[in-house]
Each structure stands twice: as structure tokens, then as C-alpha cells.
């Protein structure tokens, strides 16, 4: 192999930010793609390409949930906790931006409150889960919260069946570091788990869909959409 080929073989193995540094050092003008979601595949942003996304983004991963047998998605936990008191998630907040403003198929992180309303038998999210207008992603803290609320093994299995069809975004270094910063600089209303969920959405550069917007509305850079 020539020296050029040797250099190229090493360059392609570098992470994206290191390749960008190399390009700048060589005097190349590199423009970052505009309006390209990390988990989306251009030019059709309504379809995602997790494999390409994992190759592009460092410090992120998707939990392996596809191997769960009998995955029923939303139907698995619908009304699972209907015997419990239904929570009134949507508080009085300054946020008026709703899910309807998002383009069809937009990848989003769906907050725990949206999944809980489904499990508690609420009507507010029935249409959303019957035919999601966005591409649902869950954060690991939401998965953990649902598992924590389970009363027996049968419910834990139902939660696994619910989660299986969706990508569950795990907590890479970027999300973890950002969550700590949110807790350090916040106003005290953000819980630790919600800080991790918000940081996950920020790290992946996709909107957060929630029924409990108050704690999130002052986070810089967070694209927040309410499911009322």
C-alpha cells in the first residue's frame, strides 16, 4: 500500500469529530449538515437509520430489546395500572407547543408521563398510542421507572413487551454529563430521572414529548412538545 492509502485507512477509522479536526488541519472547508437529526437518514427525515446513527455518534447506544418474545407495544401495558389513581400530568405552564406541530414521523423521546398515562388507563394518550404521529424513542430512565412500578413478574413481562418495538436510548457519556449539568444549574424542580431523560433528548438532538412540561420548559436548547 502507498503512504496515501495507509493514511486514508487510518483516517476513516477516526470518530467524526476527529475527522473534522483532521480536515481543518489540512485546510479543508467542512460544513456540518443542516437540519439533519442524528437518528434520521437524509433526505427522508421521517425514516431513521439507527446503524448509521450509531456509527456517527460517539457515547450513545440503543438497548437490545428486540429479542423480547410476544412484543405487543402499547397494547401490552394499556390499562395495566387502571386500579390506581389517574394522575393529572399536564400542569399550568407557559408552554403551548404541542405534538401536532411536529412533522409526521419525526423521531422523538417520549417522556415517562406519556407511558404512565397509557398504563393508568387514561384517555388523553389513547389516540397517540393507537397511531403515533411521530417515531417513538424511549429513554432508559423511562424503562427503569416502568419496571420499578411493577407489582409482579407478569407486569414486568408486560413492560418488556411494551418497550420491545421501540428504540430505547441508553445513557452515553454525553447524556450523563449533560444531566449532571442540568441538576447543578437548574431551579430545583427537575428530578434526577427527568434530568437524564432531558439530557438524552438533547444529546440525540430530537424533541421531547411530555405531559408534564413544567420541569422542562426552561432548559436551553430542549425542543419540547406537549401531549395534552
Steps between C-alpha positions, in 0.01 A plus 500: 500500500607856430549755775178672387304176529647437846395845616150463353448162666579657835296815436176316431527327838502831687183622678311778322636784712859379453451477122371856509812613686718321246316668213546842655870431559532419130328825407173343386174691536254273677136598538285312748174365357204723579172381652619140505389306805768258624259207483350600166608403151504778240322598287194333653509616862190299586701178476783427740820309456620386846807322358624814327417705806699272729798527266478878501438577865747411772388421855151384402339160464160338468395230746437157351127448550405342167557145631203520741238243388136598458571872466163678486612859531246739654235231542725318749460756780175670400299530822748284694474732801139610447427412864731781612413871515528669162759777511437849363829549321445816297554790736458870448807596298607761250553238233240489221696307237327166443591175326284599202765751389756223440531356148355152455752234599737732689725298735427607859572397858167418667497599866398270784177696555372399156565131570353522851176650372468196274562256788261686731219471248485869412315620192733789421764285329270238345512649148874562525585140581242355260677664207807700604547807277871496585768232516512395863828476688518430873775598743650241732370684813143461372552126455642479852212704647242267346685194628524654846122542512429137416320298766593152379684304231200508267507880496874504442446277197231737375739794531761309300240428232406868493857620461617241244375666178665832584861614509605554862776760510763417758703747698830571331760741637344802326157445653639417843720809513219724378262359762742591778528854363122533488477400866778742598359799313127432527234658720447190713180383328674244279527148641810291439317262265344786305842665472628180339203489261544865400873448454431197280277707271760778490786261424307340216372835374137389482185643665364387837127423509352531847181551700693665783674799339555728798831349610642512148389834359806700610764260367699677225501322167237240592232464231193432712156392377197447726253217458193656659 
